[in-house]
Amino acid sequence: MNDAKLLIGPGCPHCATMISLLADLLKEGKIGRLLMINIAEQPDEAAKHNVRSVPWLKLGEMEFVGAQSRAELEHAIEMSVSEDGKQRYLYEQLKNGRLDDVTELVERDKSRLSDLIALLKGNEVPMTVRIGISAILEHFHGNSSALKDILPALIELSESANESIRADACHFLSLEGSDVARKRLQQCVNDDSAMVREVALESLQTISRDT
C-alpha cells in the first residue's frame, strides 16, 4: 500500500473532487496516508516537484497531473503496487503524449532509464512510445554516467530477433559512445538486416564525430 501526496491551489476547479475521491480511497484502505498541500501556502513544494499546475498527485513513485476519475485513481493504485508498475506507468504516460513529464521524471531519477529500455523488449510497442523513449535517450546524449548504466541492456536489445529493435539499439549505442558500444556496433555492421547495417554504420560515424 502506498501513500499519496496531493498538491492543490486556490481557484482550482478540480481539486475539491480529487480531495473527495482520495479521501474515500483512504477510508477504504486503498492508500496508506493522504498528505494534502496548498502550494499557495507552501510554494517550495511546487518548486521541489517542478509542479506547474494542480491538482498534482504523487502516488508511490508515480506522478499525475490534472483531474483523475475514480477509475483512473484505482488503476494508478493497482499499478503502484504491482511488480511491473513502474514500466506500465512510463508506457502509459508516453502513449498518452506526456513526454515532457516523463523526461523530467527521468532527469530526477536516472534509474528509470532501465525501465524505459525494458519497454522496448516487446514486439508491439506503439510508435508514440518508441519515439518517446528515443527522445529521452537522445536528451541524455553526452551524459556518459547515465547511459553507461544501461549499456548491457542496450547490447541485449541489439541482439533482438526483431530488426527494428536491433536498429533502435544501434542508434542508442551511438549515444552511449564508449569503446564497448563501438565494438558492438562494428559487429552489427555485419547484421543480416540492411536496415540494421545502415544504422550501425551511421552510429559509428556519430561516435567518430563526437570523439
C-alpha positions in Angstrom: 0.0 0.0 0.0 1.4 3.4 -1.0 0.9 6.9 0.4 -0.5 9.7 -1.7 0.6 13.4 -1.8 -1.8 15.8 -3.4 -0.9 19.4 -4.3 -3.8 21.8 -4.6 -4.2 25.5 -5.0 -6.8 28.3 -4.6 -9.2 28.6 -7.5 -8.5 25.1 -8.7 -11.8 23.7 -10.3 -10.8 20.1 -9.9 -9.0 20.0 -6.6 -12.1 19.5 -4.4 -13.2 16.5 -6.4 -9.7 15.0 -6.2 -9.7 15.6 -2.4 -13.1 13.8 -2.1 -12.0 10.8 -4.2 -8.7 10.3 -2.4 -10.4 10.7 1.0 -12.8 7.9 0.0 -9.9 5.7 -1.1 -8.1 6.4 2.2 -11.1 5.4 4.2 -11.4 2.2 2.2 -7.8 1.3 3.0 -6.6 1.6 -0.6 -3.9 4.1 0.2 -2.0 4.3 3.4 -1.9 8.0 4.0 -3.0 11.2 2.3 -1.0 14.3 2.5 -2.6 17.5 1.1 -0.5 20.6 0.5 -1.8 24.0 -0.7 1.0 25.4 -2.9 -0.1 28.9 -2.2 0.9 28.4 1.4 3.9 26.1 0.6 5.3 27.2 -2.8 8.5 25.3 -2.0 6.6 22.0 -2.5 5.6 23.0 -6.0 9.2 24.0 -6.8 10.5 20.8 -5.3 8.4 18.7 -7.7 8.5 21.2 -10.6 4.7 21.4 -10.5 3.2 23.9 -12.9 -0.5 23.1 -12.5 -2.8 21.5 -9.9 -4.2 19.1 -8.9 -0.9 17.2 -8.9 -0.7 13.8 -7.3 2.2 11.7 -6.3 1.3 8.1 -5.6 4.3 5.9 -4.6 6.9 6.8 -7.3 4.3 7.8 -9.9 3.1 11.4 -10.6 -0.1 12.5 -12.2 -1.1 16.0 -13.4 -4.7 17.1 -13.7 -8.1 15.7 -12.7 -8.3 11.9 -12.3 -11.5 9.9 -12.2 -12.2 7.2 -9.6 -11.4 4.5 -12.1 -8.2 6.2 -13.1 -7.1 6.5 -9.4 -7.9 2.9 -8.7 -5.9 1.9 -11.8 -3.0 4.0 -10.6 -3.1 2.4 -7.2 -3.1 -1.0 -8.7 0.0 -0.1 -10.8 1.8 1.4 -7.8 1.8 -2.0 -6.0 2.4 -4.3 -9.0 5.8 -5.7 -9.9 5.8 -4.1 -13.3 4.1 -0.9 -12.2 7.0 1.4 -13.0 7.2 0.2 -16.5 3.4 0.3 -17.1 3.3 3.8 -15.8 6.0 5.0 -18.1 4.4 3.2 -21.0 1.0 4.8 -20.4 2.5 8.3 -19.9 4.4 8.1 -23.2 1.5 6.6 -25.0 -0.7 9.5 -23.9 1.8 12.1 -25.1 3.3 13.1 -21.8 6.9 13.1 -23.0 8.0 16.2 -21.1 6.6 14.8 -17.8 8.5 11.5 -18.3 11.7 13.4 -19.3 11.5 15.4 -16.1 10.9 12.3 -14.0 13.9 10.5 -15.6 16.0 13.6 -15.0 15.3 13.3 -11.3 15.7 9.5 -11.2 18.2 8.2 -13.8 17.3 4.6 -12.8 14.1 5.0 -14.8 16.2 4.7 -18.0 16.4 0.9 -17.3 12.6 0.7 -17.2 12.3 2.6 -20.5 14.7 0.2 -22.2 12.8 -2.8 -20.8 9.7 -1.5 -22.6 11.4 -1.9 -25.9 11.7 -5.7 -25.5 8.1 -6.1 -26.6 7.4 -6.6 -30.3 4.3 -4.5 -30.4 5.4 -1.2 -28.8 3.3 1.8 -30.2 5.2 4.3 -32.3 4.5 7.1 -29.8 6.2 5.1 -27.1 9.2 4.2 -29.2 9.7 7.8 -30.3 9.3 9.0 -26.8 12.0 6.6 -25.5 14.3 7.6 -28.3 13.8 11.3 -27.5 14.6 10.7 -23.8 17.7 8.8 -24.5 18.8 11.5 -27.0 18.2 14.0 -24.2 20.9 12.2 -22.2 23.4 12.1 -25.1 26.7 13.2 -23.6 25.8 12.1 -20.1 28.1 9.1 -20.1 27.4 8.1 -16.5 23.6 7.9 -17.0 23.8 5.9 -20.3 26.7 3.7 -19.1 24.4 2.0 -16.6 22.1 0.8 -19.4 24.8 -0.3 -21.7 24.3 -4.0 -21.0 20.6 -3.6 -21.7 21.3 -1.8 -25.0 23.7 -4.6 -26.1 21.0 -7.1 -25.3 18.5 -5.1 -27.4 20.9 -5.1 -30.3 20.7 -8.9 -30.3 16.9 -9.0 -30.5 15.1 -11.1 -33.1 13.3 -8.0 -34.2 15.3 -6.0 -36.8 13.6 -2.7 -35.8 14.6 -3.2 -32.2 18.2 -4.0 -33.2 18.2 -0.8 -35.4 17.0 1.3 -32.5 19.6 -0.3 -30.2 22.3 0.6 -32.6 21.2 4.3 -32.5 21.1 4.2 -28.7 24.6 2.7 -28.6 25.9 5.7 -30.5 24.5 7.9 -27.8 26.5 6.0 -25.1 29.6 6.1 -27.3 32.0 4.0 -25.3 34.6 1.6 -26.7 32.2 -1.3 -25.7 29.4 0.3 -27.7 31.7 0.9 -30.7 32.8 -2.7 -30.6 29.2 -4.0 -30.6 28.3 -1.6 -33.5 31.2 -3.0 -35.5 29.6 -6.4 -35.1 26.2 -5.0 -36.1 27.7 -3.8 -39.4 27.5 -7.5 -40.5 23.9 -7.9 -39.4 21.5 -9.9 -41.7 19.3 -6.8 -42.0 20.2 -4.0 -44.3 18.4 -1.5 -42.1 20.4 -2.6 -39.1 23.7 -2.4 -41.1 22.8 1.1 -42.2 22.0 2.3 -38.7 25.1 0.7 -37.3 27.3 2.5 -39.9 25.7 5.8 -39.2 26.1 5.2 -35.5 29.8 4.5 -35.8 30.1 7.7 -37.8 28.3 9.6 -35.0 30.7 8.2 -32.4 33.7 9.2 -34.5 32.3 12.8 -34.8 31.7 13.0 -31.1 35.2 11.9 -30.1 
